[in-house]
Amino acid sequence: MTNTTTLTKPVFITADWNAPKNVKTLITTRVGGFSTGNYGTFNLAFHVEDNLEIVEKNRQILSQHLPGNPYWLNQIHSNIAVDLDDSQSLAHVTVSGNINADASFTTIKNTVCTVMTADCLPIFLTDTSGRFVAAIHAGWKGLYNEIIKNTIELILNKTKIDIKNIIAYIGTAICQKHYEVNHELFDKFTALNKDNEQFFSHKPNHKFNCNLAGIAQMQLKNTGVLNTNTFLSKQCTFCDSELFYSYRKQSITGRFASCIWLE
Ligand SMILES: [Zn+2]
């Protein structure tokens, strides 16, 4: 038997950035769902071995606060971005309602671009006129495979928007202090771009702490997004574990969602 009512009202937050008024965001937290234990309480992911019926109930709560059902991606740490305006792309929707990709974008009102994370970066994009929205999931693999650049290039090709008008929000992910990585990752990123060295701090145990948000911010800048148009969450999934799921804190855990749409 599962509860039929939630005990606590869901706590949702919005991106703190200077997007136009017709751009809406909703970021879920752990608060206000039906999941229990490590998944408590608002897990939205089916793939983490939580009770599937409970996850479905959590997703239904979320949908009540959105203008439509979110387009859930089957996230594979790729650099694939899907255009949700394109019915060909949507033809790749699998039986479970998922698309294999790590980013989506749209110019159509009330189409909800969504990513799920628990330490990886959720990134939102729009422009100063609110003509499109995008959501990106980027862990180190996505950053290494340049999902940010790929997504922006697809959007610019489609919309002809000037890159100087793009606005980005780098959402809550794991902070540098809590993200320990090995030497191989340092080697990979510095081989990709020597400037990445600044985002790795040496530790006495020959490991490094990696600043994922810093890498993302630099990649946005290198793609042409103005620093003044890039906004960063001040929170950390590991530090703020009352609100967010953190895979590094508990390897068995849930996922929270970052949703963006045009009104
Ligand atoms: Zn932290």
Residues whose N, C-alpha, C, O or C-beta is under 5 A from the ligand:
A	BS01	ZN	C175 H178 C236 F238 C239
